[in-house]
């Protein structure tokens, strides 16, 4: 009997839907599950859950998500415990989809619930959580695959490789582009950063180390993905990646995220090397069959839309008036990592509309120390706290105005006026894509400055 001829496929279909061995994705799932479990259990053990959700009287949510509230009593500990367990289930590949959905939704909840400890790594993890829900990461080397032989597959479509590499390329590229600003390029921020975050290391206080950090940080982010893609420079790039991320882990102590970044290296090794070195017992797939799924339109729409969004979001600060380094407008969700130090000091005033009495606000009556630092330096926190004060006084039957007299230091500069102290912030609206006139104009580069040591 003659074999049925293989269907003709377009060039794009052959490129995106050729089946390749799935060792990289399977190994990434194992590491990813372990890391997210460590993140959840570590947040309990190191006191982050207590500091961020239990101790404060209220949290600063992302604007637009004010309806979110911490779970009462000790239930936040329970949530993080179940999240940690879900991470372990992801690692071993048992009830993978359910576990991944639970962790993704829970992490999105705690991420949006508070931003006092915001960094881009948490944002990255939220995106990856939802991405992992839809990837076939449990089809091999998993309990799910062992329990159901029909579910087991040793291959995946090449588009998964393309999508993941394109995504991390965007992240790294914007991390580099954001560093092209005066304080980074003249080495002054590297010097200031090492005098604060790296002060425990004498070797990091020398001028040559500041220059090394300047150039290595700039060009590592810019070139790492192309260097990993090119076989001749791959091992140089791998060694550089290990050095860069371990350095960040030791000096900045940023949890699981350097190791999460290192786990992406799996997608740059050949499948043969990964299989031979790390999962030899797994069956190796080498048939290179082209399988175009019925869901192709959905896959292409979702992946392309996501990548376009990731490309456009970090650009929004360019269409917002003034310098993002000063205003923070467009700073979040933009991969602006390790770029600036920000501190401030100021006073909030409440004016009773009925009698005109002006009263200074004692921040320690309302806020944790961590929240106080943000409320005295970051515009969105300042605005939110004003709305919160209005809400608190309204429960007492009082109508008030709220004014903020805040001065901020950027990268160790002398403090300068951030807010217009004559503007009643309760009457101001917040926009994610527009400048707020109550933020005073930037004067960061109007005069020469020397960053404090």
N, C-alpha and C positions, 0 to 999 in steps of 0.2 A: 504493500500500500504506500502510495506517495505521501510524503510529509506535506502538511499544509504550509504554503509559503508564508514567510514572515511578512507582516504588513510593512508598508513603506512609511518611514517616519521623517519628519522635517529635521533640519539641522538642529534647531532649537530643542525639539523633543529628544533627539539623541543626546544632546549635551546635558539637558536637565533631568531626564528620566531614565538614563542608563543606570542599571543597578550596580552598586558597588558594595564591597564588604562593609558591614556596619560596626566593626570593632571600635572605631573611634567614638561613635555615639554611645555605644554600650559602656565603654570605659568612662566616658564623660558622665553618664548617668550615675555610675557607682560613686565617683568622686563628688559629684554635685550633691547626691543624696547625703553623703557623709558630712559635707560642709554645711548644708542647710540644717542638718540635725545639730551640729556643733554650734551653729549660730543661735538656734532656739534654746538649747540647754545652757549654752554659755551666757545668754542674756539673763537667765535666772541665776546662775551661779555667781556671776560677776556683779550682780545688783542692778543691771540696766532696767529690768522690768520694774523694780521698786522705784528707781530714780525717775523713770519716765512716765509711769502710769499710776503708781500707788501713792507716792508722796505728794505730787502736785494736786492742788485743789481743782485744777482744770488743765487741759492740754491745748496747745496751739495746733489746730488741724491745718491741713492745706485749705486755703480759702476756697469756699464752695462745698466743703465737706464738714461744715459745722455741726451737722446732725449726728456725727460719729461721737461716741463717748466710750471711755474705758469700761470694761466689764466690772461689776461691783465686787467689793470684798477682795478675796484672793483668786477670783476667777481668771485674772490675767495670767497668773502662774499656771493654772490649769490649761489655758489656751496654749501657752508656750510649751508646756510639757507634751501636749498632744501634737503640736507642730513638730517638736523634736522626734516624736515617735513616727510621724508621717515621713520625716526625712529619712529615717532608717528604713522604712518600707520602700521608699524610692530607691535607696541604695541597693537593697536586695531584690528589687523588682517584684514585690508582692502587692497585689491590688494597686498597681502603679498609678493608673489613671485617677482613681479615687484619692489616693494619698497626695498626688501632685495637685489636683484641684483644690483639696483642702488647704494645703500649704500655700498655694498661690493666692487664694481668697483671703486667708488669714494674714499673710504677709502684707497684702495690699491694704487690709484693714489697719494693721498697726503702723504701716508706713504713712498712710494718709491721716491717721489719728493724731500723730505728733510730728513736728518738724524741728524740735529743739536740737535734736542730734542728727539733723539732715546731712547726708553727703550723697554724692552721685553713685557711690557703690550700692547704697540701699535701693536707689532707683533702678540701677542695672539689675539687681537681684529680682526686683518685682517684675521687670520685663522678661527676664529669663524664666522665671517661674511659669508665666503664662505661655511662653514659647514651648517649654518642655511638656506641657499638657498635650500638645498636638504632635509631638515627635514620637516616632515608634522606638523609643529608647529601651523598651522592656521586651523586645522580640527575641532577645538572646541573652544568655548568661543571667537569667532571672528565674525567680520562682514561678512567675506567671507562665513563662515558656516551658518550664519543666512540667507544670501541672497540665498543660494543654499542648500536646505535640503539634496540633494543627495550627496553633497560634505562632509557633516558633518560625522565625525567619533569620537568615544570616546575612541579609542584604537590605539596602535602603536606596532610595533615589538620590542621584548626585545633587539634586537641587538643595538638599539639606546641607551639604558641604558649602555650596555657593552662598546660601542664605546666611549661615552662621559666620562665615569668613567676611562677607560683605558687612554684616552688622558690626562685628568687632573692629573692622577697618574704619567704619564711620566713627565709632567711639574713640579710637586712638587718634584719628586724624583731627577731630575737634579738640581733643585734649592738647595736641600740639599747637594748633592754630591759636587757641586761647592764650598760649604763652607768648605770642608775639605782641607784647606790650612793654612799655619802657622799663618798669620795675623788674621784669624778668630779664630783659635783654641786656640791661646794664649790670646784672648780677646782684643788685641791692636786695631784691626779695630773697634770693637764695641765702645771702648772708643773714638777713633778718630771720628767716625760717629756721636756719641752723642754730641761731642764738636763742631760739625759744623752744622749738620742738626737738632740736638735736643737741641741746646744751649738755647732755650727759656724755657726749662723745667729743673728746678734745680734737681728734683728727678732723672733725667737721667744722672747726672754728678757723681754719686756715683759708687764705684767699684762693689758693689753688683748688681746694675742695669746692669752694663756691662756684668757681669757673667750670669745674667738672660737672657739677650738678646742673648748672645753667645749660650747657651744651648737650650733656647726655639726656637730660629730661626733655629738651626740645626735640632732638633728633631721634631719640628712641621712639617716642609716640608717633612721629611723622613717618618713620621708615620701617618700623618693626614688621608690619604685615607684608609689605613687598619683599623684605629680606627673608621672611619665613617662606614665602611662596617660591622664591628662587632657590633651586636645589643647591647651587654653589655657595650660597651665603646662609643656608638654613641653620647649620650648626653654630655659626657665629651668632646668629640671631637668638638661638635657643639659649646659649650661654649668657648673652646679654639680658634676656628675659629673666632668667633665674636670678642673676645678680640684681637687676632692677627691682623685682618684686620682693625678694628676700630683704633687700635694703629697706624698702618701704615698710615691710612687716616689722623689722627690728626697730627702726628709727621712729616710725609714726604709730606703730601698734594699732593697725586698722583691721584687726579681726581676721575673718576668713578671706577677705577679698583679694589679697595678693595671691593666695593659693587657688582661688577661683580663676583669676586671670591666667595663672600658669596652666590650669587644666585645659585651656583653649589650645594649648600647643598640640594636643592630641590630633586636632584636625589638620595639622600641617605635616605629620608623619605619613609615610606611605602605609597603606593598609597591610601590606606584607610584613613590614617591620613591626607594627603594632601587634599583629596576630602572632608572629614568631616570638616576640619578646614578652608579651604580657598576657595573651589569652590563647596559648597554644592548644588547649583542650577544646576550644571552640572550633567548629567546622568553618573552613575558610571558603568564601564565595569568590569565584573568579570568572563566572559565566558572562558577565557584562551584558546581560539581556536588557533590552529596552522595554519597559512596561509603562505605558501612559495611562494613568488612572482616570476614571470617569470624573473625578473631582479636580481635574487639571485646571479648569477656569477658576475655581474657588482658591486653589493653592496659589496660582499666579496673582490673582487679585489681592489676596490677603498679604502675601509676602512683599509684593511690589508696593502696596499701599503703606505697609509698615515701614519699609526702608525709606520711602519718600518722606514720611512723617519724621523719621529719625534724622533725615538730612535737613529738613526745613526747621524743625523746632529750635535747634541751637542758633539759627540765624535771626531769630525774632528781635534780639536786643539791638541789631543794627538799624531797625526801623523805629526804635523807641528813642526819644530825645535823651541826650546826655550820655555819660559814661557809665556802663553797667558796673564797673568797678566801684563806683560811688553810689549809684541808685539801687543796685541789686535787681533792677527790673530786667527780667530775661536771664537771670543768673541760673536759676534752677532748671533742671531737665536739659542742660546744655553741655554736659561733660566738661565743665570748667573746674578742673580738679587741681588741688594744691596750688592755687593761684594767688591767694591773698590772705592777709590776716586783718581782722576787723574787730575793733573794740570801741566802746563808747561810754559816755556818762551823760546823765541828764535827769531832768525832773518832769514828771507829769503833774498837771494842775487840773483840778475839778472845780468848775464854777457852777454854783447852784443858780438855776435860772430864776428862781422865785425871789431870792434876796441878794443875788450878785456876789455871794461870799466865795472867795477863791481859796482853795485848800490844796496844799501839796499832797501827792499820793505817796504813801510809804510802800514801796514795791515788795518788801519782805512780808507784808501782810497778805499778799495775794500770790506771789510767785516763788518758785524754787530759785536757787542761785543760778542754775543753768538757764532758766527762763529769763531771769533778770538780765543776764549778759546779752541775750538776743533782743530783748525788749529795749535795750539801751543802744542798739547798734544797727538793727535791720528794719528797714521801712515797713515790710509787711507785718512784722511782729508789733511794731509801734501802732500801726493802724488797727490791727486786731485787738490789741489791749485796750485801745480807746473804745472800741465797740463793746468789749467785755465790761468795762467800767460803766458804760451807759446802761447795759443790761442789769448789772448788779444794783445800781442806784434805782433803776426803774422798779425793781422788786420791792424797794423800800418806799415807793411812791414819790420819788424825786426825779425831776427833769434836770439834766446837767449838760454842760459843755465840757469838752476835754481838750486840753492843750498840751503839747509836748515840746520841751526845750532840750533838744538832744544834740550833743557834739560827738563827732566820731573821728577816730584815727584809722587810717588805712595804711597797712604795712609799716607801722611804727611812726608815721608822720605825727606832728602836733595835731591835736583835735581841732576840727572845724565844724561849723554849724551845719547840721544835717537837715533839721526840720525848721519850718517857719513857725515860730512860737505864737504867732497871732492867729493861726488857723484852727478853728474848731473841728477836730478830726471826726466827730460824730456826724458831721454833715457831709463828709467826703465819701465818695464811692471808690471801690477798688476795681481796677482793670488789669488783666493779665497781659494786655497788649498795648497799653498806653502809658505815657508818662504822667506822674502825679505832681501837680504844681506846688504842693506843700513841701516837697523835697527840694531843698535849696540847690542852686546850680553848683556843679563840681568846679573846684579850683585846684585839682590835684597837681597839675603840671604848669601852673602859672608862674611858679618860682622854683628855684633849685631846692632840693630837699636832701636831707641826710637821714637815712633810716636809723632808728635807735638800735643799739646792740642789746 
